[in-house]
């Protein structure tokens, strides 16, 4: 009998890259009967040989912590699956309830959530450290009820019991973002691409200031594909049109591929925080996959990747002039920049690809098969 698997999220977009495009797709291709339950507004769909069941998206955080979580749990119970795989710390109590029903349960940890609490602006002043400690205690205790914990990075894996934890890193599919129809590198417009969520903590202000500095010497433009949190869009639009910054809004995977194919540089200059310093940003690997040279924050984890692959330049993310100098160098030296891009793409093929990580995911699922 085919093993039935349900993935659960109350936070992530239904078409989240890790959940939808990588994990669910890989499990479906391996023969599992897969369903994803997630907030969305356009009804249920069958995608990539797996099913998508939606619950009503919340309109605010209070609804998410109450109505949405309950709706996700009710939908999960109705499916009566063999394995439940959830993706948000707020769903840990739901995971415990499912475990009490005799189900196999997996907690997929995308980020260092105790670290993210420190930067949450919606928390009242003075409660950030308390919230961080609460998340840490909750994760460490309640996650013990889970059969497995999946960690997206080695740093996250260190927070959980080794015997229980499996590392499945968030690398791109080998050929998803490399386009045979890409413009020759030297003929591309001078575009610096940023893909993903963007706010002040991810260097929005510094990137914008760097583009303005670089544009005084060279023609260059910052193109943002993703969502901007918390009203930040006005910050880079300067309360009016800004010819140096183009905001495309949310992009699907084909649109991300198209943006990378016409850009000269991929940028990921997150500011220093406990979560960012230990992270492995998905966008860094996606730029590399599309043969873009990268400009990245000079953090130890980023440095190891970029210097080993020889795929870009490292900068102080709080120094717009340093970011601008890196932009100018790569635009003025297209041969060297193109070589960095090829180096990055080679590193993806040899090491940083989802095909390898999918093997780890499937090996973990084999451990949890009902007949084991």
URGIDA-V484443 format. One record per residue. RES is the residue in one letter. PHI is phi in degrees with one decimal (999 if undefined). D_LAST is the distance of its C-alpha to the last C-alpha in Angstrom with 1 decimal. Layout:
res phi d_last
RES PHI D_LAST
RES PHI D_LAST
//
This chain:
res phi d_last
X 999 13.7
X -66.8 14.1
X -74.3 12.1
X -94.5 14.9
X -125.8 15.7
X -123.2 18.8
X -95.5 20.7
X -127.2 23.3
X -148.3 26.6
X -111.5 29.8
X -112.4 31.7
X -75.5 31.0
X -59.1 32.9
X -55.0 30.9
X -102.2 31.3
X -54.3 30.4
X -62.2 30.0
X -67.4 26.7
X -72.7 25.0
X -78.0 26.5
X -80.6 27.7
X -113.2 25.0
X -70.2 21.5
X -62.5 21.7
X -63.3 23.4
X -63.6 21.0
X -65.9 18.0
X -63.8 20.1
X -64.8 21.3
X -84.5 17.8
X 102.9 17.3
X -77.3 15.8
X -88.1 17.9
X -112.7 19.4
X -132.5 21.9
X -112.5 23.9
X -107.6 25.9
X -154.9 28.9
X -68.7 32.6
X -166.4 34.9
X -119.3 38.1
X -111.1 37.9
X 82.6 35.5
X -84.5 32.2
X -142.8 31.6
X -108.2 29.3
X -133.2 29.1
X 50.6 27.6
X 69.4 25.4
X -133.4 24.0
X -98.4 25.6
X -115.7 27.6
X -112.8 28.3
X -107.3 31.1
X -116.5 32.5
X -62.7 36.1
X -68.5 36.7
X -73.5 38.3
X -97.7 41.9
X -157.4 41.7
X -66.9 39.5
X -62.1 40.1
X -61.3 38.8
X -62.5 35.7
X -75.7 34.8
X -119.2 35.5
X -61.4 35.5
X -66.6 33.2
X -60.4 30.4
X -64.9 30.7
X -65.5 30.8
X -63.1 27.7
X -63.7 25.9
X -60.7 27.3
X -64.4 26.4
X -65.0 22.8
X -61.8 22.5
X -62.2 24.1
X -75.9 21.5
X 49.3 18.7
X -81.2 16.0
X -82.6 12.2
X -129.0 12.8
X -114.6 16.2
X -126.7 17.7
X -110.7 21.2
X -124.8 23.9
X -135.3 26.7
X -61.4 27.3
X -69.0 29.0
X -94.1 25.8
X -56.9 24.1
X -59.6 25.3
X -65.7 23.8
X -60.3 20.4
X -63.7 20.8
X -61.9 21.9
X -66.1 18.9
X -64.1 16.6
X -64.7 18.8
X -86.2 18.0
X 89.2 14.3
X -90.3 13.4
X -84.8 11.4
X -130.2 14.5
X -123.6 15.8
X -105.9 19.4
X -99.8 21.1
X -101.3 24.3
X -81.9 27.0
X -138.5 29.8
X -82.6 31.0
X -68.8 31.8
X -64.6 33.7
X -72.0 35.9
X -67.9 36.5
X -61.1 37.9
X -64.0 40.9
X -102.0 42.1
X -75.4 41.7
X -72.2 45.2
X -77.5 44.4
X -75.7 43.8
X -58.9 47.0
X -56.9 48.8
X 92.3 47.7
X -99.8 44.2
X -64.6 42.3
X -65.7 41.5
X -61.2 40.5
X -64.4 38.2
X -61.5 36.6
X -64.9 36.0
X -63.5 34.6
X -63.3 32.1
X -62.0 31.1
X -64.7 30.6
X -61.2 28.7
X -62.0 26.3
X -67.0 25.7
X -88.7 25.3
X -69.3 23.7
X -67.4 21.2
X -63.6 19.7
X -76.4 18.2
X -79.1 16.2
X -72.2 12.6
X -145.1 14.3
X -116.8 17.9
X -102.7 19.1
X -107.5 22.6
X -82.0 25.1
X -141.9 27.2
X -59.7 27.0
X -62.1 29.4
X -66.8 27.2
X -58.4 24.2
X -66.8 26.5
X -82.8 26.7
X -128.3 23.1
X -63.3 21.0
X -57.0 20.0
X -65.7 16.6
X -94.6 15.8
X -103.9 17.8
X -127.4 17.5
X -93.9 20.8
X -132.4 21.4
X -81.9 25.2
X -93.4 27.3
X -91.6 29.0
X -79.7 30.6
X -59.5 29.7
X -54.0 31.9
X -112.7 34.5
X -63.3 34.2
X -113.9 37.3
X -95.5 39.3
X -114.1 42.0
X -67.3 44.1
X -99.4 46.8
X -61.6 47.2
X -65.2 50.8
X -51.7 52.0
X -54.4 51.4
X -66.1 55.1
X -95.1 56.0
X -75.4 53.7
X -66.9 55.2
X -78.9 55.0
X -108.8 52.1
X -100.9 49.9
X -99.5 46.6
X -127.5 44.5
X -123.2 41.3
X 125.2 39.4
X -60.2 40.2
X -141.7 43.5
X -156.3 45.3
X -58.9 47.4
X -68.5 44.6
X -100.5 43.6
X 81.8 47.2
X -59.0 48.7
X -64.9 52.2
X -67.2 52.2
X -61.9 51.1
X -62.9 53.8
X -64.4 56.4
X -65.2 55.4
X -62.2 55.9
X -63.5 59.3
X -68.4 60.3
X -64.9 59.2
X -67.8 60.9
X -71.3 64.2
X -115.2 64.1
X -136.3 61.8
X -73.3 60.8
X -156.5 57.2
X -146.9 55.1
X -97.1 51.9
X -115.6 49.7
X -108.7 47.0
X -115.0 44.1
X 157.7 42.1
X -106.6 42.8
X -103.7 45.1
X -83.6 44.4
X 61.9 46.9
X 72.2 50.1
X -69.9 50.1
X -58.3 51.2
X -64.0 54.8
X -66.5 54.6
X -96.4 54.3
X -93.0 56.6
X 53.4 59.3
X 60.6 60.2
X 178.8 61.1
X -58.0 60.3
X -126.9 59.2
X -68.9 59.7
X -90.4 57.6
X -128.9 54.4
X -116.6 52.9
X -106.3 50.2
X -93.6 48.1
X 77.4 45.8
X -63.8 42.1
X -119.3 41.2
X -80.3 38.4
X -63.9 36.7
X -67.4 39.4
X -72.9 42.1
X -61.0 40.6
X -59.9 40.6
X -66.6 44.3
X -64.1 45.3
X -61.4 43.9
X -67.2 45.6
X -113.6 49.0
X -101.5 48.8
X -102.8 49.9
X -143.6 47.9
X -109.3 44.7
X -121.1 45.1
X -145.9 42.7
X -114.1 44.9
X -60.9 43.0
X -79.2 44.9
X -68.3 43.8
X -159.5 41.3
X -58.3 38.4
X -71.6 36.0
X -69.0 37.9
X -64.9 38.5
X -98.1 34.8
X -79.7 33.8
X -123.6 33.1
X -58.0 34.9
X -55.7 33.4
X -63.1 37.0
X -58.6 37.8
X -72.4 35.2
X -68.4 36.3
X -59.8 39.9
X -61.1 39.0
X -59.9 37.1
X -88.7 40.3
X 64.1 42.4
X -95.0 44.2
X -66.0 45.6
X -114.4 44.4
X -115.8 46.3
X -131.8 44.0
X -61.7 44.4
X -85.1 44.9
X -105.9 41.9
X -54.3 40.2
X -65.5 36.9
X -64.1 39.0
X -60.6 41.4
X -60.1 38.8
X -69.8 37.5
X -68.8 41.0
X -70.8 42.8
X -64.9 40.3
X -81.5 40.2
X 54.5 44.0
X -116.5 43.4
X 172.6 45.7
X -128.1 47.7
X -109.1 46.9
X -140.6 49.1
X -75.2 49.8
X -66.6 48.4
X -93.3 51.2
X -115.3 54.0
X -56.7 55.0
X -67.4 57.5
X -67.6 54.9
X -63.7 52.7
X -62.3 55.8
X -62.9 56.7
X -64.8 53.3
X -60.6 53.7
X -62.5 57.2
X -61.5 56.2
X -68.7 53.4
X -71.8 55.7
X -77.7 58.7
X -125.1 56.7
X -64.4 54.8
X -64.4 54.3
X -66.2 52.6
X -64.7 50.6
X -63.6 49.4
X -65.2 48.4
X -60.6 46.3
X -62.0 44.6
X -66.1 43.8
X -61.5 42.5
X -63.0 40.1
X -64.0 38.9
X -65.0 38.4
X -64.6 36.2
X -62.5 34.0
X -63.2 33.6
X -87.5 32.9
X -143.0 30.7
X -93.0 30.6
X -125.9 29.0
X -67.7 26.1
X -53.1 24.9
X -70.6 23.8
X -68.8 22.3
X -62.0 20.4
X -62.4 18.5
X -66.9 17.4
X -60.0 16.5
X -68.4 14.3
X -63.7 12.6
X -64.8 11.8
X -62.8 10.5
X -62.0 8.2
X -65.3 6.7
X -102.9 6.5
X -54.1 5.5
X -55.2 5.5
X -88.9 3.8
X -84.4 0.0
//
